[in-house]
């Protein structure tokens, strides 16, 4: 991870007025040491200059062959530089591109933290960035289980929400591949955004255990217990205490 990327991430998370694209670029910076930010920003500028404002931003991007592909490459699909290169990506990365183009052409654009599939509201239109087409709220709701419809699934995404969701995609990708050292890197990024999250510390403890580090796990579970105690996370704090009891006085094996 590039030196300074985590510090930049902390500052960005505190700035809820930051653009969607700023968040997406910060994530790319954190996951790729080879990321050339200047070159990527030049490509973004070239895309903005090519935009034909007789078309909606999503129709233009669809014409330019931007959209999702299945199965998606989660790492490349989260990187803005690779999205520009391959014309494909995860919905949230494509959403960043759509919002950027809309905003640069004087239109309002807001990310929608919809469950399972990130959306963008451009003006009054609700856009699915994976296919670069509009959707009705009714159609989107039909894809959700009944209990998820009871809550408002069309909540506007803050900068911190976007960052957390992008790192979640990457974290669980690495977990599924048993690359727990990479999952811990993504957790480190998330902790810069939510430094007092007992949930993130508990998760960190679990991944340290999967890597065989008792000391790493113990430190994380202690933090989870301390942060969760006396708050709404009392149940999680109790789970962390149970994990600490299970670890007892075990130490890492020295080789």
N, C-alpha and C positions, 0 to 999 in steps of 0.2 A: 504494500500500500504506500502511495506517495507520501513523503514526509510533509506534514502540514495539512493533508487532506482531512484528517479527523478534526483538527482545529477549525478549519474552514466550515466543516459540517456543523459544528457547535454554534458558530456565529450565524449560519444560515437558518438553523432551526429556531433561533431566537427572533428571527425577522419574519413575522407572519405576513409581511407585505411583499415578500420575495416572489418572483415569478415562478410559474410551473417549470419552465425550462431551466431556471437556475437550480432548482432542486434536482432535476434529471441530470444535469451536467455534473453536479456535486456527487451524485451516486456513481456516475461513470468514472469520475476521478478517484473514487474510493476503491473501485473494483478492478481498475486496469492501470498498471504502472506505465503501459505503453500509450496511454491516452494523450493525444495531441489536441489540447483544448483550442489553441489558436486556429488550427486547421479546421476543426469541427465548427467553430463559430463562423469561419469564412464560408463553409458549405451551407450553413443555416442562412447566412446573408444572401448567398446565391439563390437559394430556394425562394426566399422572400421576393427577390427581384424578379424571378420567373413567374410569380403568382399572377394569374389572370383574374382580376377582380370581377369579371363578368360571371365567374363561377363562385359557388360557395367554397370556403376553405376545404371542406371535406371532399367535395366533388373534384376540386383541383388535385388534392393529394391522391384520390382514387385514380384520377387520370394519369398521375405520375407513377402509378402502380404501388403506392404505399398501402399496406394493410397487413393483417395477421396471417400466419401460416400455421398449420397444425401438423405434427407436434412442434411446439416452439422451442427454440434454443433459449433457455432461461437467462443464461449469462449474456450472450450476444444480444438477446432480445430486450435486455435491460439497459444496454449501452447505446447512448444517442449516436455515437460515431458509427457503430455497426448498423443501427437502424437506417441512417442515411446511406450507408454503403449497400445494404441488402434490400432496402425498401420494406423490411419486415421487422416485427418486434412484438413484445407483449403489449396488451391493450394500454397499460399505463404509460409506457414509453411512447407509443403512437399518439396517445392523448396529449402528451407534452408537446409533441411536434404540431398537432392540430391547434392547440391553444396558442402556441407561439405564433403560428402563421395568422391566426385570427386576430390576435392582439396587435401584431405588427401592421395589419391592414385596417386598424381602427375599430375592430369589433370587440365586443365583450366576450370573454371566455372563462369558464369556471369548471374546474374538475369536480366530478361527482363521485363520492366514495361509495359507489354501489357495490353490494356484496357479490363477490365472485367475478365481477367484470367491470372495470373502471369505465366511466362515461364522461362526456364533456357536454356542457351546455354552452352553445354559441348563440348569443342573443336569446331567442325563445326556443331554438331548436335543440333537441336532445340527440346527441350524436354518439353512435357506437364506433369508436376509433378502430376497432379490429377489422371492420368491414367498410368503414368510412361511409356509413349511411345513417339516416335519421331513424329514431325509434319513438314510439309513443310510450308514455309512462305505463299505460295499461299492459302493453306487450312486455315491457321489462318486469313488471310486477308478476306477470304470469309465469315467469321463469323461477320465481322464488317459492320456497316452502311457506306454508300459511303463517307460521310463527314469525318469520322474517318480515312478512308484509305488515305486521302490526306496528313495527317500529318504522320510522321514516327512513327509507333506504336511499333517498335522494339528497342526503346531507352534503353540503358543499365541503370540499376537501381543503383543509389548511395546508400550509407548507409542511408542517410537521407530519400531518397525515400522509401526504404524498411520499415523504422520505421513509417513514415507517413501513408503508405498504410495499415500496420498491425493495427495501431490504428484507422484508418478510418473504417476498417471492424468491429472493436469492438464498436466504437462510434455509428455507424448507427444501429448496432444490438440493442444497449441499447435504442436508440431513438425510434426504432420500437416497443419496449416493454414499452415505456413511463417511462423508468428508467433514468430520466434526471440527477439525481445525479451521476450515473455511467458514463453517457455520458460526464459530466463535468470533471470527473477524467481523461477520455481519452483525452479531450481537454487540460487539464493541462499538460499531457505528450507531446502532440503535440506542445504546446507553448514552451516547453524546446528545441524542435528541430527548430522551427521557431518563435523565440521570438518577432519578429516585424511584424507578419502577421496580418493585419487588418481584414482579412476574419475570422481567428480563433477567434478574439475578438468579432466580430459581432455575430458569431455563439454562442459564450459563452453567450452573452447578451440575445439571443433568448431562450436559455435553462434556464437561470435564471428566465426569465419571466414565462416559463412553470412551474417552481417550486414555483412561486408566490413571488420571491424576487425582488422587485423594485430596491433596493439599489445595489444588485449584478448586475442587468441588466444595471443600469445607469453607474456604473463604467466600465463595459465592453464596452458599446456603446461609452463612452467618449474616451476610448483607441482606439477603431476602427476608430473613427472620426479623432483623432490626428495622427494615423499612416497612414491612407489612404489619408489624405489631401495633395495635391501637388504632388501626385505620380500617378501611373497608376490606383490606386484604388479610384480615385476621386468620381466615381459613388457610390461605397460602403460607402465612407465617408459621402456622402450626405444622403444615406439611414440611416446611424447611427444618423445623426443629426435629421432626421425626427422622428426616434424612441425616441430620447431624448425630442423632442418637444411634442410628444404624452404622454410621462411620466409626463411632467410638473414638479410640485413640490410634486407629490405623494410620500408617504413614506410607508415603510413596516408597516403592522398592527402588533401592539404589543399585546401579549396575557399574 
